[in-house]
Amino acid sequence: MYTFEDLIRIVEKLRDKDKGCPWDKEQTHESMKKCLTDECQEVLLAIDNKDTENLCEELGDLLFQVMIHSQIGKEEKEFTIEDVVDGICRKMVYRHPHVFGDVKVSSTAESNELWKILKNNEKGKKP
């Protein structure tokens, strides 16, 4: 079975300037926008159809979009997949102090309100 590390290496190889795939090598963040939209729509369709087998495949396609954007970011010295993973981990831990800290919530509504407050704090907005 392949691993996340394998996926990183596969995407790197697809975009390798000497031996990579011509299509993959010429992609940019901008050129990939339609692909990203299409893959999101296919994930939603699989959910709507309760097609879990296809959902798994479509989530893989969506993950590929994240990976190729991250590889482009790495090549452009903007960000890496490690930065993406670190960023989402930090965000989830920060926005869930009721799971990763000492804050207590007793309902989904309280959890959602806490999320909104913390998100606004992160973005420098007033609640």
ChimeraX attribute file (.defattr): number of C-alpha atoms within 10 A of each C-alpha:
attribute: neighborCount
match mode: 1-to-1
recipient: residues
	/A:1	3
	/A:2	6
	/A:3	8
	/A:4	8
	/A:5	8
	/A:6	11
	/A:7	14
	/A:8	16
	/A:9	13
	/A:10	14
	/A:11	19
	/A:12	21
	/A:13	16
	/A:14	18
	/A:15	22
	/A:16	14
	/A:17	13
	/A:18	10
	/A:19	10
	/A:20	15
	/A:21	13
	/A:22	13
	/A:23	9
	/A:24	17
	/A:25	18
	/A:26	10
	/A:27	14
	/A:28	13
	/A:29	13
	/A:30	8
	/A:31	10
	/A:32	15
	/A:33	12
	/A:34	10
	/A:35	13
	/A:36	19
	/A:37	12
	/A:38	14
	/A:39	19
	/A:40	16
	/A:41	14
	/A:42	19
	/A:43	22
	/A:44	15
	/A:45	15
	/A:46	18
	/A:47	14
	/A:48	10
	/A:49	11
	/A:50	11
	/A:51	12
	/A:52	12
	/A:53	9
	/A:54	16
	/A:55	19
	/A:56	13
	/A:57	14
	/A:58	21
	/A:59	17
	/A:60	14
	/A:61	19
	/A:62	20
	/A:63	15
	/A:64	17
	/A:65	20
	/A:66	14
	/A:67	20
	/A:68	23
	/A:69	23
	/A:70	23
	/A:71	22
	/A:72	21
	/A:73	16
	/A:74	16
	/A:75	13
	/A:76	10
	/A:77	9
	/A:78	11
	/A:79	15
	/A:80	18
	/A:81	18
	/A:82	10
	/A:83	13
	/A:84	14
	/A:85	11
	/A:86	11
	/A:87	11
	/A:88	11
	/A:89	12
	/A:90	11
	/A:91	14
	/A:92	13
	/A:93	13
	/A:94	17
	/A:95	20
	/A:96	17
	/A:97	17
	/A:98	15
	/A:99	13
	/A:100	11
	/A:101	10
	/A:102	9
	/A:103	10
	/A:104	11
	/A:105	15
	/A:106	8
	/A:107	9
	/A:108	9
	/A:109	10
	/A:110	12
	/A:111	16
	/A:112	14
	/A:113	14
	/A:114	18
	/A:115	17
	/A:116	14
	/A:117	15
	/A:118	19
	/A:119	16
	/A:120	13
	/A:121	12
	/A:122	12
	/A:123	9
	/A:124	9
	/A:125	10
	/A:126	7
	/A:127	10
